[in-house]
Amino acid sequence: MNPQDRRSSHHPTATHPSFFNAANSLTMARLLSAPLLGWSITTGYWWLAVVTMCAAIASDVFDGKLARRQNTASAFGGFFDHATDAIFVSTGAWALAATQLINPWLWPLIALAFIQYTLDSNSLRGMQLRTSKLGKYNGIGYYALISTAIGSQALASLYTFSQTNVPPLDQLLTLLHSAVKVAAWCLLASTVLSMLDRLRHFVTYRAKRP
């Protein structure tokens, strides 16, 4: 979720990076797949959502590695990657909320947290995004939540289609459904805590400036 955390000092950013490179193409593919994820969830095409989610995770893993290998990493590339992640997971969270699988407040908080993150890091001035451990864990949690939610629904659709009656599997799917709801509330709380922590650091920094 936080591509700048995955960069190493052994891989300096490019002096004159171009937007049109392999790493940014992977990120762009993930961005373009966000509407497909939202549509597949809201219309109940759960296996399409699973495929879209797997492709997005793969692109998120490899775009940073590709940027470092080809020496095309840049502050803009990091911003573009992180913004794409924020759009992708907030779209997924919105779609899950629209189908009443999770609470409706998580997805707007993800968007607000990213806006705060961007402004606080001065990334709009070309600087790299400033990370926090809680924010990084939240980013991983968003992907895990959406993946678990659509995965359990895909299994449920397959279970219903097969018209079999396996009580342990039925209980497992019910447990996963409840776990997704609880996890969404936990992520909402941790997102609020992350935003408050970032605000506290910002206020402290401003107070120490001459």
Long-range contacts (C-beta under 8 A, 24 or more apart in sequence): 1-60, 1-82, 1-85, 1-89, 1-135, 1-136, 1-138, 1-139, 1-140, 1-142, 1-143, 2-82, 2-129, 2-131, 2-135, 2-136, 2-139, 3-63, 3-64, 3-77, 3-78, 3-81, 3-82, 4-78, 4-82, 4-128, 4-129, 4-131, 5-131, 5-136, 6-64, 6-65, 7-64, 7-68, 7-73, 7-78, 8-68, 11-68, 11-71, 11-73, 12-71, 12-73, 13-73, 13-74, 13-75, 14-71, 14-72, 14-73, 14-74, 17-72, 17-73, 17-74, 17-76, 17-77, 18-72, 19-76, 21-67, 21-70, 21-72, 22-66, 22-70, 22-72, 23-63, 23-64, 23-66, 23-67, 23-70, 23-72, 23-73, 23-77, 24-63, 24-67, 24-72, 24-77, 24-80, 26-59, 26-62, 26-63, 26-66, 27-59, 27-63, 27-77, 27-80, 27-81, 27-84, 28-84, 29-55, 29-59, 30-55, 30-56, 30-59, 30-60, 30-63, 30-84, 30-85, 30-88, 31-84, 31-87, 31-88, 33-88, 34-84, 34-87, 34-88, 34-91, 34-92, 35-91, 37-88, 37-91, 37-92, 37-95, 38-91, 38-92, 38-94, 38-95, 39-95, 41-92, 41-95, 41-96, 41-98, 41-99, 41-150, 42-95, 42-98, 42-99, 44-99, 44-157, 46-150, 46-153, 46-154, 46-156, 46-157, 47-154, 47-157, 49-150, 49-153, 49-154, 50-150, 50-151, 50-154, 53-92, 53-146, 53-147, 53-150, 56-88, 57-143, 57-147, 60-85, 60-143, 75-123, 75-126, 75-127, 75-128, 76-126, 78-123, 78-128, 78-129, 79-118, 79-123, 79-129, 82-114, 82-117, 82-129, 83-114, 83-118, 85-139, 86-110, 86-111, 86-113, 86-114, 89-139, 89-142, 89-143, 89-146, 90-114, 92-142, 92-146, 92-150, 93-142, 93-145, 93-146, 93-184, 96-146, 96-149, 96-150, 96-180, 96-184, 101-149, 101-153, 101-177, 101-180, 101-181, 102-145, 102-149, 102-180, 102-181, 102-184, 103-181, 103-184, 103-185, 103-188, 105-188, 106-184, 106-187, 106-188, 106-191, 109-188, 109-191, 109-192, 109-195, 110-142, 110-191, 112-195, 113-138, 113-191, 113-194, 113-195, 116-195, 116-198, 116-199, 117-198, 120-198, 120-202, 132-194, 132-197, 132-198, 134-190, 134-193, 134-194, 134-197, 135-194, 135-198, 137-190, 138-187, 138-190, 138-191, 138-194, 141-183, 141-187, 141-190, 142-187, 144-183, 145-180, 145-183, 145-184, 145-187, 148-176, 148-179, 148-180, 148-183, 149-180, 152-176, 152-177, 152-180
